[in-house]
Amino acid sequence: MNDGLSPDTPFATVDVFNDIELQYGDAIFFERGSMWRTVELPWSIRGTEGLTISAYGEGAKPAFYGSEENGTGSEKWELFYSDASGRKIWKFYKEMTEVASIVLNGKEFVLRDVAYWNGKSYLQMEDDHQFSTNKIYDVISYLPDMWCFPAIVYPDMSTEKIGDRLFRSWNEQTGEDIFYKGPLYFRCDAGNPGKIYSDIEFIMPYAFSDGMSDYQTFDNICIRYSSMTFCSGFNRVREACNGVVQNCEVGWMGGNVFSYATGDETGDTRIQLNAGLYGRNGGAMSFAGSNYTIRNNYVHDSFQEGIALETFDDCDTMEGCIVSGNLIERATQGILVCNWDLIVNPNHIFKNILIEDNMVLDSGVNNFFSTDWETDYCNAMVIQGGPCANENLLIRNNTFAFATGALVIFDDHSQEYSRIFSGNTYVQTKWGKGIRLENRDTGSSLTEKYIRAYLGDESATIISPN
């Protein structure tokens, strides 16, 4: 048996770490050029302070895919339905758990259709997905071309399952996760997708690392096709602090439908159901602790945030974080700073946060939302939540270019605090907005007047359409 102490004797799986006691200062290296599917780091790794997770050897970064398998091959897709009009609906050869989207040839999203699960069957929803109809949903009647639908039958609809996600439960005897599954349908009128496309990956709810501990470093890792946010910044006791995430690629992330409204939800539970009748969430990276450094990463194609600093009710003040040198493309919210407090808590604010030298491009472009209206709320730099109290929030020398919503979104409360915009470059399309005031739900065009008046960025570079 290999001892895992050299490149010549590596471990074959991460499961061995369930029986190894790791120490502060230890490092785990994954081989460059390797690719792992549905690997979730065990708690023995996520729960060890001072650990480094990185790469060894030559070649591409070690890749961790949330996708169970590649879907290419005509034998993997059965023609479920066709008609004289040319419609063709295909069913994958095996049942799948939640699928947020399908990615074709590393570029094109297959959108996920959404219907309201009432505990017994799926109901068709209105176009804006805020209300359901009384019509039973079926893929033959409603699934559009180049959309998919995972028809999962959920055994539990109780509200308390929202935080745990309906598609997953836990076996108390074995300690293993149980993922509920159902048939996966994909309407592709052009023909068998397994034959047409050379690369088919599924965005699925397997998290490489859903939580960290203090003083951990993630370096030179590639995470793709996971609907669960990477490095959420929490351990089992409190938010983790003093971590570093650098030189990583994190892409094609988020978008799982994790719950359906029962009508009894209140408070935070209601907030999680961000589309009214169902909750759909997940982004690339999110952090809740202090003294994090997130630098030189490539983050792309994210359902929600690219990189987020978020504080919640049970978090302390978040301070000393640095977000720098990252390239963020096609995320719904490129960089998000969000405090969910509705009333200012002086012991629970953002303090001494530096966001600099990042390039945030094409926010909301090529997204995998299920409705058109969501695209209008895709922004490059977002300060929101509640009053979002902060002390010395410095946003400087970044490039915010092109967003289907606004380049910068904030509310009036943020002007009461010491957030500072300085030396940023702002570039927008002729149909996009420069700034959006969230609490007024009003937007303004990208002009020097508004950048100076609302952001105070006196040294800004502004490139607006003619």
Phi and psi in degrees as a GROMACS rama.xvg file:
@    title "Ramachandran Plot"
@    xaxis  label "Phi"
@    yaxis  label "Psi"
@TYPE xy
-66.7845  146.402  ASN-2
-96.1418  -5.46823  ASP-3
69.3398  18.1667  GLY-4
-102.689  0.113782  LEU-5
-154.902  162.598  SER-6
-60.3644  -21.9664  PRO-7
-82.2803  -17.4649  ASP-8
-132.655  56.3753  THR-9
-75.726  156.61  PRO-10
-71.127  152.856  PHE-11
-88.3567  -28.7972  ALA-12
-140.792  163.587  THR-13
-79.7006  -9.48365  VAL-14
-61.0877  -26.6103  ASP-15
-61.9296  -22.8637  VAL-16
-73.8839  -9.04372  PHE-17
-67.16  -20.0554  ASN-18
-115.494  12.5142  ASP-19
-117.913  131.479  ILE-20
-91.1878  106.868  GLU-21
-82.6826  155.759  LEU-22
-123.645  158.873  GLN-23
-55.4695  131.018  TYR-24
95.9024  -10.1123  GLY-25
-69.5348  159.058  ASP-26
-135.627  143.297  ALA-27
-119.534  126.126  ILE-28
-117.125  130.77  PHE-29
-102.753  144.281  PHE-30
-69.41  132.087  GLU-31
-63.6926  144.89  ARG-32
85.24  -7.64951  GLY-33
-86.1094  158.679  SER-34
-138.889  131.093  MET-35
-123.581  138.069  TRP-36
-112.185  137.8  ARG-37
53.6876  27.6417  THR-38
-79.2598  126.97  VAL-39
-119.367  121.168  GLU-40
-59.2162  131.123  LEU-41
-69.174  162.82  PRO-42
-63.0428  -25.2126  TRP-43
-60.1154  -28.5985  SER-44
-88.7716  -52.0361  ILE-45
-63.3867  -27.6967  ARG-46
-93.7933  4.1573  GLY-47
-98.0296  119.061  THR-48
-69.7821  149.56  GLU-49
73.0516  20.129  GLY-50
-92.4969  145.888  LEU-51
-113.793  131.691  THR-52
-116.891  117.677  ILE-53
-148.476  -158.807  SER-54
-127.404  155.554  ALA-55
-134.945  162.822  TYR-56
90.1672  -158.461  GLY-57
-123.622  158.062  GLU-58
106.061  -161.717  GLY-59
-66.5024  157.141  ALA-60
-58.3384  144.359  LYS-61
-58.7439  131.556  PRO-62
-109.406  137.002  ALA-63
-122.049  113.042  PHE-64
-103.561  133.237  TYR-65
-77.1136  -16.3722  GLY-66
-70.753  128.975  SER-67
-63.7549  -36.5256  GLU-68
-163.598  164.788  GLU-69
-79.6162  136.682  ASN-70
-93.2291  12.1896  GLY-71
-75.0729  157.594  THR-72
110.603  119.004  GLY-73
-62.0743  -25.5955  SER-74
-69.0172  -13.706  GLU-75
-87.3725  -8.00158  LYS-76
-125.29  122.427  TRP-77
-101.862  134.478  GLU-78
-69.9032  110.415  LEU-79
-86.754  -35.4321  PHE-80
-156.678  142.48  TYR-81
-150.773  158.207  SER-82
-146.872  179.004  ASP-83
-67.7085  -20.1982  ALA-84
-78.3028  -8.72055  SER-85
102.225  -0.934954  GLY-86
-67.6158  137.379  ARG-87
-138.746  122.538  LYS-88
-115.216  128.382  ILE-89
-111.822  147.006  TRP-90
-117.794  132.426  LYS-91
-67.4398  151.811  PHE-92
-68.8256  -18.0722  TYR-93
-134.308  159.627  LYS-94
-71.7273  147.565  GLU-95
-127.33  155.334  MET-96
-82.2666  -164.913  THR-97
-51.7541  128.779  GLU-98
-121.301  115.696  VAL-99
-77.9055  -31.1787  ALA-100
-171.993  166.477  SER-101
-117.819  133.939  ILE-102
-107.278  123.054  VAL-103
-103.754  125.221  LEU-104
53.0532  30.0032  ASN-105
67.8049  17.1983  GLY-106
-137.911  -50.2566  LYS-107
-98.6771  132.688  GLU-108
-88.8825  136.001  PHE-109
-94.559  117.49  VAL-110
-71.9201  149.924  LEU-111
-95.7194  120.366  ARG-112
-73.8935  152.858  ASP-113
-129.048  131.485  VAL-114
-128.137  159.063  ALA-115
-87.36  119.94  TYR-116
-87.7849  117.864  TRP-117
-98.6197  11.7143  ASN-118
102.468  -17.1778  GLY-119
-129.595  -36.5452  LYS-120
-153.906  169.169  SER-121
-92.3161  137.356  TYR-122
-114.003  142.036  LEU-123
-66.4416  143.004  GLN-124
-108.289  162.238  MET-125
-66.0831  167.154  GLU-126
-59.3669  -34.3671  ASP-127
-86.9489  -1.02339  ASP-128
65.2081  18.0514  HIS-129
-89.1956  -21.9157  GLN-130
-136.826  150.281  PHE-131
-100.632  158.626  SER-132
-99.1152  -178.383  THR-133
-97.2392  11.201  ASN-134
-90.7686  132.062  LYS-135
-65.722  130.677  ILE-136
-79.989  135.368  TYR-137
-144.385  147.651  ASP-138
-66.9367  -29.0356  VAL-139
-64.6583  -39.2717  ILE-140
-83.1866  -31.7742  SER-141
-122.531  -18.0312  TYR-142
-73.9157  120.455  LEU-143
-75.3098  164.166  PRO-144
-64.1728  136.633  ASP-145
66.4953  32.6103  MET-146
-122.483  158.945  TRP-147
-128.162  166.952  CYS-148
-152.922  116.904  PHE-149
-88.1129  111.387  PRO-150
-89.2955  72.4965  ALA-151
-82.9244  135.916  ILE-152
-99.203  114.674  VAL-153
-92.103  133.512  TYR-154
-83.7599  -14.6211  PRO-155
-137.814  123.899  ASP-156
-111.895  10.6718  MET-157
-66.6155  148.225  SER-158
-60.1013  -36.1133  THR-159
-66.6887  -11.2674  GLU-160
-78.9584  -9.38705  LYS-161
-58.9776  -46.0894  ILE-162
-65.4399  -25.79  GLY-163
-92.8602  -11.9299  ASP-164
77.1455  126.594  ARG-165
-62.5331  -31.6473  LEU-166
-76.2142  -1.87956  PHE-167
-136.981  140.296  ARG-168
-135.354  -179.212  SER-169
-126.082  131.199  TRP-170
-84.4159  109.732  ASN-171
-66.2731  -25.8884  GLU-172
-78.951  -41.1313  GLN-173
-99.693  -17.3901  THR-174
76.7898  12.0013  GLY-175
-96.4465  150.821  GLU-176
-76.3019  142.889  ASP-177
-114.212  121.851  ILE-178
-103.353  122.789  PHE-179
-76.4574  143.789  TYR-180
-131.736  169.782  LYS-181
-169.152  175.124  GLY-182
-66.0054  144.403  PRO-183
-109.116  121.731  LEU-184
-108.184  143.888  TYR-185
-140.774  115.368  PHE-186
-85.9737  118.063  ARG-187
-137.73  92.0145  CYS-188
-64.7084  -21.6935  ASP-189
-71.0755  -19.3282  ALA-190
138.996  -170.707  GLY-191
-61.0851  115.878  ASN-192
-63.5572  -31.2914  PRO-193
-66.2243  -19.7051  GLY-194
-95.5548  -35.302  LYS-195
-74.1898  -40.3426  ILE-196
-106.807  138.968  TYR-197
-85.7517  -12.6108  SER-198
-146.921  121.146  ASP-199
-132.877  115.335  ILE-200
-123.253  149.087  GLU-201
-109.48  130.658  PHE-202
-83.3568  111.411  ILE-203
-130.976  161.641  MET-204
-85.2427  55.5705  PRO-205
-112.824  119.465  TYR-206
-100.543  119.548  ALA-207
-57.9663  -46.3128  PHE-208
-148.189  99.7798  SER-209
-98.7397  67.2808  ASP-210
135.232  152.135  GLY-211
-140.269  173.741  MET-212
-123.128  171.439  SER-213
-59.2529  145.357  ASP-214
59.6231  33.3238  TYR-215
-94.5839  148.909  GLN-216
-124.829  129.263  THR-217
-111.754  123.389  PHE-218
-139.581  131.22  ASP-219
57.4526  45.978  ASN-220
-116.296  146.081  ILE-221
-114.577  123.403  CYS-222
-122.287  123.891  ILE-223
-136.966  156.819  ARG-224
58.8131  42.3795  TYR-225
-120.035  132.186  SER-226
-85.1736  0.74722  SER-227
-104.434  131.922  MET-228
-58.9993  135.431  THR-229
-82.8637  138.909  PHE-230
54.4487  65.3311  CYS-231
-68.0567  -13.4798  SER-232
86.6674  6.32386  GLY-233
-115.164  142.87  PHE-234
-108.654  -168.997  ASN-235
-75.6332  -12.2121  ARG-236
-106.698  -47.6783  VAL-237
-157.667  -178.002  ARG-238
-68.3782  136.265  GLU-239
-76.6959  153.833  ALA-240
-133.734  166.685  CYS-241
62.6778  36.2797  ASN-242
-101.41  166.379  GLY-243
-132.725  131.599  VAL-244
-125.128  116.69  VAL-245
-145.427  149.103  GLN-246
59.5118  27.701  ASN-247
-103.215  157.557  CYS-248
-110.716  128.923  GLU-249
-132.919  113.77  VAL-250
-151.58  158.321  GLY-251
56.5936  65.8152  TRP-252
-123.396  149.393  MET-253
84.5901  -176.456  GLY-254
100.218  5.24635  GLY-255
-70.5439  143.447  ASN-256
-84.0314  111.778  VAL-257
-105.797  -12.5838  PHE-258
-166.843  166.238  SER-259
-128.14  140.772  TYR-260
-68.9302  138.467  ALA-261
-100.303  -15.1796  THR-262
101.698  -8.91282  GLY-263
-104.235  5.14631  ASP-264
-76.5993  145.148  GLU-265
-140.197  169.321  THR-266
57.5475  -137.471  GLY-267
-60.5898  -33.4062  ASP-268
-62.398  -40.8789  THR-269
-66.0216  -38.1879  ARG-270
-61.5787  -38.8228  ILE-271
-62.8155  -28.7537  GLN-272
-82.8543  71.2225  LEU-273
-72.7578  -6.5503  ASN-274
-114.397  13.3804  ALA-275
92.22  -69.3906  GLY-276
-92.9328  -13.088  LEU-277
-153.2  159.487  TYR-278
-106.075  131.503  GLY-279
-137.447  123.325  ARG-280
-151.454  -170.666  ASN-281
109.63  135.051  GLY-282
-136.794  -154.992  GLY-283
-88.5352  -64.6371  ALA-284
-138.65  139.402  MET-285
-143.813  138.97  SER-286
-133.518  145.537  PHE-287
-128.107  -4.48613  ALA-288
-102.432  175.502  GLY-289
-89.9404  159.982  SER-290
58.5687  41.679  ASN-291
-91.3404  144.089  TYR-292
-120.182  119.608  THR-293
-119.572  105.398  ILE-294
-140.284  145.826  ARG-295
57.7308  38.0931  ASN-296
-102.611  155.417  ASN-297
-108.264  113.763  TYR-298
-119.605  129.534  VAL-299
-153.334  155.81  HIS-300
51.5019  68.2303  ASP-301
-119.462  134.933  SER-302
-63.5406  -40.6155  PHE-303
-119.975  -123.577  GLN-304
-67.1832  145.622  GLU-305
-77.5763  -62.386  GLY-306
-130.597  126.232  ILE-307
-124.539  139.037  ALA-308
-110.84  114.2  LEU-309
-131.034  139.205  GLU-310
-119.569  142.943  THR-311
-121.733  179.332  PHE-312
-55.4151  -37.3713  ASP-313
-98.0766  14.9469  ASP-314
-94.7548  156.832  CYS-315
-85.9953  178.637  ASP-316
-55.439  136.865  THR-317
-100.9  117.789  MET-318
-141.497  158.966  GLU-319
72.84  22.0551  GLY-320
-91.2708  145.419  CYS-321
-127.177  126.295  ILE-322
-119.402  108.477  VAL-323
-146.174  146.114  SER-324
68.3997  20.0706  GLY-325
-93.38  146.192  ASN-326
-105.196  119.749  LEU-327
-123.416  117.796  ILE-328
-124.84  138.024  GLU-329
56.6288  43.0693  ARG-330
-103.493  148.785  ALA-331
-60.8884  -45.7759  THR-332
-126.487  105.191  GLN-333
-54.9944  -62.0243  GLY-334
-124.732  127.888  ILE-335
-120.264  126.662  LEU-336
-118.023  114.194  VAL-337
-140.194  123.508  CYS-338
-115.366  119.575  ASN-339
-83.5331  1.67828  TRP-340
-63.2588  133.242  ASP-341
-83.8842  -26.863  LEU-342
-123.004  138.064  ILE-343
-60.6414  127.937  VAL-344
-114.245  110.517  ASN-345
-61.1477  -18.0393  PRO-346
-93.7508  11.6509  ASN-347
-148.609  72.4614  HIS-348
-134.515  177.103  ILE-349
-92.2075  135.049  PHE-350
-142.489  126.875  LYS-351
56.2316  57.9085  ASN-352
-105.115  131.713  ILE-353
-118.84  122.599  LEU-354
-121.903  107.534  ILE-355
-146.655  151.705  GLU-356
59.4693  29.0176  ASP-357
-95.4692  153.206  ASN-358
-118.501  117.007  MET-359
-115.821  112.277  VAL-360
-121.518  144.897  LEU-361
53.8799  44.8504  ASP-362
-63.2407  124.286  SER-363
87.19  -8.03689  GLY-364
-76.016  137.218  VAL-365
57.2333  39.3819  ASN-366
-78.9017  172.267  ASN-367
-120.033  45.1568  PHE-368
-72.2364  160.863  PHE-369
-96.9312  -10.0537  SER-370
-132.013  154.46  THR-371
-71.6741  -33.9853  ASP-372
-66.6018  -26.389  TRP-373
-64.7167  -30.0133  GLU-374
-61.9829  -28.0861  THR-375
-71.3706  -9.48644  ASP-376
-113.135  30.175  TYR-377
-99.7852  121.002  CYS-378
-132.749  154.406  ASN-379
-79.5861  -47.6196  ALA-380
-125.535  123.258  MET-381
-125.804  125.625  VAL-382
-121.139  108.686  ILE-383
-157.711  -173.101  GLN-384
123.083  -84.8935  GLY-385
-131.361  -132.858  GLY-386
-63.309  -21.5833  PRO-387
53.4721  53.6635  CYS-388
-59.6545  137.338  ALA-389
-151.655  157.056  ASN-390
-133.19  112.532  GLU-391
65.0381  58.5966  ASN-392
-94.0513  107.24  LEU-393
-108.244  121.158  LEU-394
-120.94  103.14  ILE-395
-139.996  148.023  ARG-396
57.9895  30.0515  ASN-397
-96.2195  161.112  ASN-398
-114.22  120.05  THR-399
-111.958  106.987  PHE-400
-129.123  118.957  ALA-401
69.971  119.741  PHE-402
-149.045  143.653  ALA-403
-73.7828  -18.461  THR-404
-103.689  -118.222  GLY-405
-112.187  156.8  ALA-406
-68.8205  -40.2843  LEU-407
-132.366  131.775  VAL-408
-126.453  136.07  ILE-409
-158.885  176.142  PHE-410
-118.613  173.726  ASP-411
-59.4022  -31.0444  ASP-412
-60.4078  -34.9967  HIS-413
-64.7132  -20.1546  SER-414
-73.106  -15.2948  GLN-415
-77.2968  -12.458  GLU-416
-115.058  178.672  TYR-417
-91.7836  41.6434  SER-418
-73.949  137.143  ARG-419
-128.823  120.556  ILE-420
-100.317  131.331  PHE-421
-152.056  125.379  SER-422
69.028  21.0169  GLY-423
-82.9115  156.693  ASN-424
-107.329  130.669  THR-425
-120.618  123.702  TYR-426
-132.453  130.411  VAL-427
-141.518  154.847  GLN-428
-76.1729  167.606  THR-429
-69.5232  -20.9746  LYS-430
-99.4453  -4.58736  TRP-431
-91.1247  168.304  GLY-432
-103.446  152.918  LYS-433
-84.5425  -52.401  GLY-434
-133.489  143.915  ILE-435
-130.108  128.623  ARG-436
-91.1411  108.253  LEU-437
-63.6598  -46.4027  GLU-438
-69.3025  -19.8215  ASN-439
-96.0021  -12.7246  ARG-440
53.3673  42.6503  ASP-441
-124.718  149.103  THR-442
-125.465  157.366  GLY-443
-129.59  156.183  SER-444
-72.546  166.832  SER-445
-83.4774  98.8011  LEU-446
-134.683  158.057  THR-447
-60.1802  -36.472  GLU-448
-58.3825  -49.6524  LYS-449
-73.1928  -37.4051  TYR-450
-61.4286  -41.6582  ILE-451
-70.6096  -44.6579  ARG-452
-70.0669  -45.4594  ALA-453
-90.7719  -35.2867  TYR-454
-101.823  -21.6088  LEU-455
70.1729  21.347  GLY-456
-85.6532  86.7276  ASP-457
-72.4416  -21.4206  GLU-458
-108.046  25.0162  SER-459
-70.749  152.351  ALA-460
-107.453  122.528  THR-461
-119.896  120.485  ILE-462
-118.905  103.029  ILE-463
-113.705  157.26  SER-464
-67.9889  155.794  PRO-465
